[in-house]
Amino acid sequence: MSSDTLTDTPSAGDVTRVMNSLRALVRALRISTRAVEKEIGISGAQLFVLQQLLEAPARSVNDLAERTSTHQSSVSTVVSRLVERGLVRREPSADDGRRMEISITDRGRRLVETAPLTAQVRMQHAMRRIGAGRVRALGEGLETLVRESGFGSEPVSMFFEDDGGSEG
């Protein structure tokens, strides 16, 4: 039997490494979100969406959800808040009038150009650097941890967008 099967008990050191890594990620996300809220007055999730739209408009909410690695309903809520603030616009697609394209406004562009990179963007860049196999293994491990911890039934949204923090 290999040393990484489910029946093996991990060492205290391995458990500590995982817990410390998770703490570092959560801390970085929290600090990034607070800094964004204080510095530019929008949530980290909203800035993350704006940063994605600065790279290219989205063909649809589903397209944007894929680019942000988030569920469609979470992205839709964030986009609605950004539209209300005049930072994003939704317009019918020229190709398919049933689909709404999402793009950043000039006001949103100016905001993003002065903002720091979000922790989410930094993590996406890091995952591209560490390679597909490691990202796949990390995903499988985290999914198992979530499921075994009993957190798998909870709906997920964008980082800190629904935790009762500041508006928007």
N, C-alpha and C positions, 0 to 999 in steps of 0.2 A: 504494500500500500504506500502511495507517495505521501510525502510530508505535508502536502497541502489539501488533503481531503477534508471533507466536512466533519469527519469523526475525530480528527486531531484537535488537541487543545492548543491554542496559540500561547506562546510565552508571554509573560507579563511585559517584557520589553517590546514585543511586537504590538501588543494591545496599546501600550503607551505611545509608540510611534504613530499608530493610526489616530488615536485620540488627539495627540498633539498636532498632527497634520490637519485634522478636521477643525480644531480650534483655530489654527493659523488661518485657514481659509475663511471661516465664519468671521473672525476678527477683521481680516482684510476687507471682506465684503461690507461689514458694518461700518468700518472707518471710511471706506470709499463712499458709501451711501450718505453718511453724515456730512462728509466734506462737500459732496456735490450739492446736497440740500442747502447747506450753509452758504456755499460759494455762489451758486447760480439759481437756487430757488426751485429746483425740480428734483424729483426722486432719481435715485441711481438707475432704476428700471427705465424711467423716461429718457434719461441721457443715453442709456445703452441702446434703446430703440432709435433715438436720433442719430447716434453714431453709425448705426447700420444703414439708416436712410441717407446719410451723408455720402456713404460709399456708392449707393445706387438706390433709386426709387424701388419700391416693392410692387410687384405685379398684382398682389392681393395680400390680405391678412394672412392667409396660409403660407405664402411665400415669406413674409416677414417672420412668422412663427418659426419656420424652418431655419431662417438665418439667425434668429435669436435663441434657437434650441429650446423653445418654450411652447406651451399649448396655445392653440389659436385663441381661446377665450381670454386668456391672460393678456396676450398681445392686443387683442381688440379693445380691452378696457384701457390699456395704456395709451393706445392710439387715440381713443376718444378723448382722453384727458389732454393729450397734446394738441388735438384739433381745437378743443375749447380754448386753449392758451394761444392759438395762432402760430404754433410752431411746426405743424404738419397740416397737409391738406389731403382730402380724399376726393378723388374725381373718377367719374366713370371711365373705364378703359376705352381707348379708341378702337381696339380690336374686338372687345366684347362688353357691351354696355351694361351687362348684368354684374360684371366684376368691377370692384372699386380699386383703383391704383392709389398708392400712398406715397407721398413725396414730402420732402422737407421744404419749408418755406425759407425765404431769405432771413427772416427773424430767427428761425430755428438754426439755420446754418451759422449765423453770427454767434449764437449761443454755444454751439458745439465747438466752434473754432477756438474759443477761449477756455473751454472746459478741459479738465484732466481726463486721461483714459480711465474708464471704469474698470473695476476689478474683474468684471465679467469679460470685457474685451481682452484684458491681460491674460485671463485664464484660457480663453479661446486661442489666443496666439501661442501660449505655452503648450496646449494640447496638440496644435499643429506641429510644433517642434519636436515633441517627444515620440511621435509616430503612432501609426494606426494600431499596432499590436498592444502597446502599452495603454493606449486610450481605451481600447476594447476591454482589456483585462481590468482596468480601473472601473469602467462602467459596470462590468459584471460584478465586481467586488462590492461596489457601492450599492447596486441594486439588491444584492444579497443582504448586505448590512441593513438596508432600509426595511426589507421584507422581514428579516429575522428580529428586528427591533420592534416590529408591529406598526411601523410608520407608513407602510405601503398603501393603506386605504385612504390616507389623507390626500385631498387634491393639492397639486402643486401650482404655484404661480411664479411670477418673476421675483427675484430676490428682493425681499423686504417691501414689496409693493402692497401686500395685503396684511401686514403685521400690526396695523393700528398706529403706524408711525405718522409722519407729517402728511398732510393732504397732498394728493397728486402723485 
